[in-house]
Amino acid sequence: MLSKRHFLKILAAGGVAGPALSLVPGLAPGAARAADRPGFFKAKDIAEAGFIYGLPIVMNYGVMYEYAVDRNSGQFKAPFNQLYNEARVFTWQDTSVPTPNSDTPYSLGWLDLRAEPIVISVPAVEKARYYSVQLVDGNTFNYGYIGSRATGNEAGDYLVVGPRWTGETPAGIRKVFRASTEFALTIFRTQLFGAADIDNVKKVQAGYQLRPLSAFLGKAAPAAAPQVDFPKFSKDLVRTEFFEFLDFALQFAPARPEEKAIREQLASIGVGAGKTFDFKNLSLEDKAEILIGLKEGQRKVTEAVAAFGTDVNGWRVGSPAGDAAFFNGDWLLRAVGAQAGIYGNDAVEATYPMTRVDADGQTLDGSKHNYTVTFPADALPPVNAFWSVTMYDGKTQLLIKNPIDRYLINSPMLDSLKRNADGSLTLYIQNKSPGADKESNWLPAPDGPIYMVMRLYWPKENPPSILPAGKGTWKPPGVGKG
């Protein structure tokens, strides 16, 4: 058994570092009484597995709380079942979601599916303009898509139902999508061709609708669902109440067959829907068990993110996002997707090569080097929609403030970018301007660690293609020192 001095050192070390949301979970509600403890190493292993399983769920709750619950969060968008149209792209001031897309204006709607389903209506969108509606639930499963790739650019009405809904499909509904949780997020992305195009994007956004099924049918609404007392979320609170947030979220997420084992394991240490985990009242030994497990869980997630996918010229290329069948109980893969960039798309909708290193495997650092990325003339990213390269702070995975308010370079900008004599395209990745003659191709970098993500929206499937992710015939060019 560990010595008391060792226990105290563990407790003094405090939480579990989590880069994606700066999570440092300690715990709160629910471990079993000492007499019922599973034993030191078993409890440690359960806490470790519980962190890996619960990280995406807790991260999602944090975003939902800031976007749809707390009107004073500074990130609030709209109440449940109301659509929020953002006729702009994300900037350094958007801090709730790590690794945000700054390509497409968003429309967001958090759905409360407890009382009745919600109908999503989309307008006809001109064929040249890519748009998508990503349906992602509280488990961070992408349970369906509407849009250019998935359903076409025609107008249509689609029904989103909760996990317990048993009604019939009404006439006029093109497709039914079932979430695995009773609260879910709907993410609309509408392609922007440039600053002058924003009014056209606004027109498309004005055609998006969220309506309760009763309103769509012109019938009386059913009884409202009970009011929910959402626990206050903050990055400080999650340091000590990680499992309390997980407890809360799980009550709205009926267990799927592949979750049976992990839910039973968590219940054995007092964690789960309806449990009353109370970290502060645990013995010193019990606290140490849980903290060690959480630290180990975070270490495994962080290492798995760094090693995820296939190394292609220094870029990690893989597919850490999908529906429940895609994950099939692989909770580490789901945690990797959330920490690398929560709410990522399925690979067929968008593939995301990401890197923290140059072509030689050296860590990217804007305070030490200037860098370049050069695409051969005939080897731009192969997409049906568009591509981009986005810059993030390597520590926070957030967009960085910079003197030209540029967070990415993307294919709609090609006409304004300068080509080399051979037709190739060089991007200048550095903290300071490369000079007036190259500034059109400058992607400002932080004065420190760099994290870059390439986005290929609706990637082509015929060669050259990045698909299958990590095994495709098209390969992103390595980052070279400038």
C-alpha positions in Angstrom: 0.0 0.0 0.0 1.2 3.5 -0.7 2.5 5.5 2.2 0.6 8.5 3.7 3.3 10.8 2.4 2.8 9.5 -1.1 -1.0 10.0 -0.8 -0.4 13.6 0.3 1.9 14.2 -2.6 -0.7 12.9 -5.0 -3.4 15.1 -3.5 -1.1 18.2 -3.5 -0.4 17.7 -7.2 -4.1 18.5 -7.8 -6.0 17.5 -10.9 -5.6 16.2 -14.4 -4.5 18.6 -17.2 -6.6 18.5 -20.3 -5.5 20.8 -23.1 -8.8 20.9 -25.0 -10.8 22.8 -22.4 -7.9 23.3 -19.9 -9.7 20.6 -17.9 -8.1 19.7 -14.6 -10.7 17.4 -13.1 -10.5 16.4 -9.6 -14.0 15.2 -8.8 -17.1 15.6 -6.8 -20.4 13.7 -6.5 -20.2 9.9 -6.0 -17.6 7.3 -4.8 -18.6 4.2 -2.9 -18.2 4.0 0.8 -14.8 2.7 2.0 -16.3 -0.7 3.0 -17.6 -1.2 -0.5 -14.5 0.0 -2.3 -13.5 -2.1 -5.3 -9.9 -2.0 -4.1 -7.0 0.4 -4.8 -5.9 -0.6 -8.2 -9.4 -1.5 -9.5 -10.9 1.8 -8.4 -7.9 3.6 -10.0 -8.6 1.8 -13.2 -12.3 2.6 -13.1 -11.6 6.3 -12.6 -9.2 6.2 -15.5 -11.7 4.5 -17.8 -14.4 6.9 -16.5 -12.4 10.0 -17.4 -11.8 8.7 -20.9 -15.4 7.8 -21.3 -16.7 11.0 -19.8 -14.4 13.6 -21.2 -16.4 14.3 -24.4 -19.7 14.3 -22.5 -18.4 16.8 -19.9 -16.8 19.0 -22.6 -20.1 19.0 -24.5 -22.0 19.9 -21.3 -19.7 22.9 -20.8 -20.3 24.2 -24.3 -24.1 23.7 -24.0 -24.1 25.5 -20.7 -22.3 28.5 -22.1 -24.2 28.6 -25.4 -27.8 27.8 -24.3 -28.1 28.1 -20.5 -26.0 30.8 -18.9 -27.1 34.1 -20.5 -24.2 35.8 -18.7 -21.5 33.5 -20.0 -20.2 35.8 -22.6 -20.7 33.0 -25.2 -24.5 32.7 -24.9 -26.2 32.2 -28.3 -29.9 31.3 -27.8 -32.3 29.2 -25.6 -33.1 25.7 -26.4 -35.0 25.1 -29.7 -34.2 28.5 -31.0 -31.9 29.0 -33.9 -29.0 31.5 -33.6 -27.5 32.8 -36.9 -24.0 34.1 -36.7 -23.4 36.2 -39.8 -19.7 36.2 -39.3 -16.8 33.8 -38.9 -15.2 32.9 -35.6 -12.3 34.9 -34.3 -9.8 34.9 -31.4 -12.7 36.2 -29.2 -14.6 32.9 -29.4 -13.2 30.8 -26.6 -15.8 28.1 -25.7 -14.9 25.6 -28.4 -11.3 24.6 -29.0 -10.1 24.5 -32.6 -13.0 26.4 -34.0 -13.7 26.6 -37.7 -13.2 30.1 -39.1 -14.3 29.3 -42.6 -18.0 29.2 -42.5 -20.6 31.4 -40.7 -22.4 29.2 -38.2 -26.0 28.8 -37.3 -26.5 27.0 -34.0 -29.4 25.4 -32.3 -29.4 23.4 -29.1 -32.3 21.0 -29.1 -34.4 19.9 -26.1 -36.1 16.7 -27.4 -37.8 15.7 -24.2 -41.3 17.0 -24.9 -41.5 16.4 -28.6 -39.3 16.2 -31.7 -38.0 19.2 -33.6 -38.4 19.8 -37.4 -35.4 21.3 -39.2 -36.3 23.1 -42.4 -33.7 24.2 -44.9 -34.2 26.4 -48.0 -33.0 25.7 -51.5 -29.4 26.7 -51.7 -27.6 27.6 -55.0 -25.5 24.6 -56.1 -22.2 26.4 -56.1 -22.6 27.1 -52.3 -21.7 24.3 -49.9 -23.7 24.0 -46.7 -24.1 21.3 -44.1 -26.2 20.7 -41.1 -24.3 18.5 -38.6 -26.5 16.7 -36.0 -24.4 15.9 -33.0 -25.7 14.7 -29.6 -24.6 14.8 -26.0 -22.4 11.7 -26.5 -20.7 13.7 -29.3 -22.0 11.2 -31.9 -22.7 12.6 -35.4 -26.0 10.9 -35.8 -26.9 12.5 -39.2 -26.3 15.1 -41.8 -28.4 17.4 -44.0 -26.8 19.5 -46.8 -24.9 19.6 -50.1 -23.2 16.2 -49.7 -25.8 14.3 -47.7 -29.2 15.4 -49.1 -28.4 17.9 -51.8 -29.2 21.6 -52.0 -32.9 21.3 -52.4 -35.3 22.7 -49.8 -36.7 20.1 -47.3 -38.1 19.3 -43.8 -36.3 16.8 -41.5 -37.4 15.4 -38.2 -35.1 15.1 -35.2 -36.3 12.8 -32.4 -35.0 11.9 -29.0 -33.9 8.5 -27.8 -37.3 7.6 -26.3 -39.6 8.9 -29.0 -42.1 6.3 -30.4 -44.3 8.4 -32.8 -45.0 8.0 -36.5 -43.3 10.0 -39.2 -45.6 12.8 -40.4 -46.2 13.5 -44.1 -43.8 15.9 -45.7 -40.8 14.8 -43.7 -37.9 13.7 -45.9 -36.0 11.9 -43.2 -36.0 11.1 -39.5 -32.8 11.4 -37.4 -32.6 9.9 -33.8 -30.3 11.4 -31.2 -28.9 9.2 -28.5 -29.4 11.9 -25.9 -32.3 14.2 -25.0 -30.3 17.4 -25.5 -28.4 17.7 -28.8 -26.6 20.3 -30.9 -27.4 21.3 -34.5 -24.5 23.0 -36.4 -25.3 24.7 -39.7 -22.3 25.7 -41.8 -22.8 28.0 -44.8 -20.0 28.7 -47.2 -18.8 32.3 -47.4 -17.0 33.2 -50.6 -15.5 36.4 -49.2 -16.4 39.5 -47.2 -18.6 40.8 -50.0 -20.7 37.6 -49.9 -21.9 38.0 -46.3 -25.4 39.3 -47.3 -25.9 36.2 -49.5 -25.0 34.1 -46.5 -27.6 36.0 -44.4 -30.3 35.2 -47.0 -29.5 31.5 -46.8 -29.4 31.6 -42.9 -32.8 33.3 -42.9 -34.3 30.2 -44.6 -33.1 27.8 -41.8 -35.8 26.9 -39.3 -36.2 25.0 -36.1 -39.8 24.2 -35.1 -41.4 21.8 -32.6 -43.3 19.1 -34.4 -46.6 20.4 -33.1 -46.0 23.8 -34.7 -45.0 22.1 -38.0 -48.3 20.2 -37.9 -50.4 23.1 -36.7 -51.5 21.2 -33.6 -51.5 22.0 -29.9 -48.2 21.5 -28.2 -47.8 18.7 -25.7 -47.1 19.3 -22.0 -43.8 21.0 -21.5 -40.9 18.9 -20.1 -40.0 19.5 -16.5 -37.6 22.4 -15.8 -34.0 21.4 -15.4 -31.7 22.8 -12.7 -28.5 22.9 -14.8 -25.4 22.8 -12.6 -23.2 25.9 -13.0 -20.2 25.1 -15.2 -16.9 26.8 -15.3 -13.4 25.6 -16.0 -12.6 26.1 -12.3 -15.5 24.1 -11.1 -14.7 21.2 -13.5 -11.4 20.8 -11.7 -13.3 19.4 -8.7 -16.6 18.4 -10.1 -15.8 16.4 -13.2 -17.9 13.4 -12.2 -20.7 15.5 -10.9 -21.1 17.0 -14.4 -20.9 13.5 -15.8 -23.6 12.3 -13.4 -25.9 15.1 -14.5 -25.4 14.5 -18.2 -25.9 10.8 -18.1 -29.5 11.1 -16.8 -30.4 12.5 -20.3 -28.5 9.7 -22.1 -30.1 6.3 -22.0 -27.4 3.6 -21.9 -26.6 2.0 -25.2 -25.7 -1.7 -25.3 -22.0 -0.9 -25.7 -22.1 1.3 -22.6 -23.3 -1.3 -20.2 -19.8 -2.4 -19.0 -18.4 1.1 -18.4 -21.6 2.3 -16.7 -21.5 -0.7 -14.3 -17.9 0.0 -13.5 -18.6 3.7 -12.8 -21.6 2.7 -10.6 -19.2 0.6 -8.5 -17.4 3.7 -7.4 -20.6 5.7 -7.1 -20.6 7.5 -10.4 -23.6 7.6 -12.7 -27.0 9.1 -13.3 -28.7 9.6 -9.9 -25.5 8.9 -7.9 -24.2 11.1 -5.1 -20.5 11.1 -5.4 -18.9 13.3 -2.8 -15.2 13.6 -3.2 -14.5 15.8 -0.2 -15.9 13.2 2.2 -13.8 10.4 0.9 -10.9 8.9 2.8 -7.3 9.9 1.9 -6.8 6.6 0.3 -10.0 6.8 -1.8 -9.1 10.3 -3.0 -5.7 9.1 -4.1 -7.2 6.2 -6.0 -9.5 8.6 -8.0 -6.9 11.2 -8.6 -4.4 8.7 -9.9 -7.0 7.2 -12.2 -7.9 10.6 -13.6 -4.3 11.6 -14.1 -3.6 8.4 -16.0 -6.8 8.8 -18.1 -5.8 12.3 -19.1 -2.2 11.1 -19.9 -3.6 8.4 -22.2 -5.9 10.8 -24.0 -3.2 13.3 -24.5 -0.8 10.7 -25.8 -3.4 9.2 -28.1 -4.2 12.6 -29.6 -0.5 13.1 -30.4 -0.2 9.6 -32.0 -3.6 9.5 -33.7 -3.9 8.7 -37.3 -1.2 8.3 -39.9 1.9 10.6 -40.1 1.9 12.1 -43.6 4.7 14.6 -44.0 4.3 15.6 -40.4 0.6 16.0 -40.5 -1.6 13.5 -38.6 -4.4 12.3 -40.9 -7.2 10.2 -39.5 -10.9 10.1 -38.7 -11.8 10.6 -35.0 -15.4 11.5 -35.5 -18.6 9.6 -36.5 -21.8 8.0 -35.2 -22.3 5.5 -32.4 -21.6 2.6 -34.8 -18.3 4.2 -35.9 -17.0 4.3 -32.3 -18.6 1.0 -31.3 -17.5 1.5 -27.7 -14.0 2.8 -28.4 -14.1 5.5 -25.8 -10.5 6.5 -26.2 -11.1 7.2 -29.9 -14.1 9.3 -28.9 -12.0 11.2 -26.4 -9.3 11.8 -29.0 -11.9 13.4 -31.3 -13.2 15.7 -28.6 -9.8 16.8 -27.3 -8.4 17.3 -30.8 -11.4 19.4 -31.8 -14.8 18.7 -30.4 -17.7 18.5 -32.9 -15.5 17.4 -35.8 -17.2 16.1 -38.9 -17.2 12.6 -40.3 -14.3 12.1 -42.7 -16.6 12.1 -45.8 -18.0 15.5 -44.8 -14.6 17.0 -43.8 -11.2 15.6 -43.2 -8.8 17.4 -40.9 -5.0 16.9 -41.2 -3.4 18.5 -38.1 0.1 19.2 -37.1 2.3 20.5 -34.3 5.6 19.6 -36.1 7.5 20.5 -39.2 8.5 18.0 -41.9 11.5 17.0 -39.9 9.4 16.2 -36.8 10.5 19.3 -34.9 7.9 21.1 -32.8 6.5 24.2 -34.5 7.2 27.4 -32.6 6.6 30.9 -34.0 9.0 32.4 -31.5 11.9 30.4 -32.9 11.3 29.9 -36.6 9.5 31.1 -39.7 7.8 28.3 -41.8 6.4 27.7 -45.2 3.9 25.3 -46.7 4.1 24.9 -50.5 1.4 23.2 -52.6 2.6 22.0 -56.1 0.7 23.6 -58.9 -1.3 20.5 -59.7 -1.7 19.3 -56.1 -4.0 21.6 -54.2 -6.3 19.8 -51.7 -8.8 17.7 -53.8 -12.3 18.7 -52.6 -15.9 19.1 -53.9 -16.4 22.1 -51.7 -13.4 24.0 -50.4 -10.2 23.7 -48.3 -8.4 25.8 -45.7 -5.4 25.9 -43.4 -6.1 27.4 -40.0 -3.7 28.7 -37.3 -4.2 28.1 -33.6 -2.3 28.8 -30.4 -0.5 25.6 -29.6 -1.3 25.8 -25.9 -5.0 26.7 -26.0 -6.0 25.5 -29.5 -7.8 28.8 -30.0 -7.6 31.3 -32.8 -4.9 33.9 -32.2 -5.2 37.7 -32.2 -3.0 39.1 -35.0 -2.5 42.5 -36.8 -4.3 41.6 -40.0 -7.3 39.7 -38.4 -6.4 36.6 -40.6 -7.0 33.2 -39.0 -6.8 31.0 -42.1 -6.0 30.8 -45.8 -8.6 29.0 -47.8 -9.5 28.2 -51.4 -12.0 31.1 -51.8 -9.0 33.3 -51.4 -7.0 31.8 -54.3 -7.5 34.7 -56.6 -5.9 37.1 -54.2 -2.9 34.8 -53.4 0.4 35.0 -55.3 1.7 32.0 -57.1 5.3 31.0 -57.7 6.8 31.0 -61.2 6.1 27.3 -61.6 2.4 27.7 -60.5 2.9 26.3 -57.0 1.4 28.1 -54.0 3.5 29.0 -50.9 2.0 30.0 -47.6 4.2 31.9 -45.1 3.7 30.7 -41.6 5.3 33.2 -39.1 4.7 35.6 -36.3 5.8 38.7 -38.1 4.9 39.9 -41.6 7.1 38.3 -44.3 7.1 41.7 -46.1 4.6 43.5 -48.3 5.4 41.4 -51.4 4.4 38.2 -49.5 1.8 39.4 -47.1 -1.1 38.2 -49.3 0.1 34.6 -48.5 0.9 35.2 -44.8 -0.8 33.1 -42.2 0.0 34.8 -38.9 1.4 32.5 -36.2 1.6 32.9 -32.4 4.8 33.9 -30.7 5.1 30.4 -29.3 3.8 26.9 -29.9 1.8 26.4 -33.1 -1.1 24.1 -33.9 -2.3 24.0 -37.5 -5.4 22.3 -38.9 -6.1 21.7 -42.6 -9.8 21.3 -43.5 -11.0 19.5 -46.7 -14.7 20.0 -46.9 -16.5 17.3 -48.9 -13.2 15.7 -50.0 -13.2 14.0 -53.3 -13.3 10.2 -53.2 -11.7 9.3 -56.5 -7.9 9.6 -56.7 -6.2 11.8 -56.0 -8.0 11.8 -52.7 -7.3 12.1 -49.0 -9.8 9.3 -48.4 -9.6 6.9 -46.8 -8.3 9.2 -44.1 -4.6 8.4 -43.6 -4.4 6.1 -46.6 -5.4 8.3 -49.5 -3.4 9.1 -52.6 -3.2 12.8 -51.9 -0.8 13.9 -49.2 -0.6 17.3 -47.5 2.8 18.9 -48.0 5.2 19.1 -45.0 5.9 22.3 -43.1 9.3 23.6 -43.9 11.5 26.2 -42.2 11.4 29.5 -44.0 
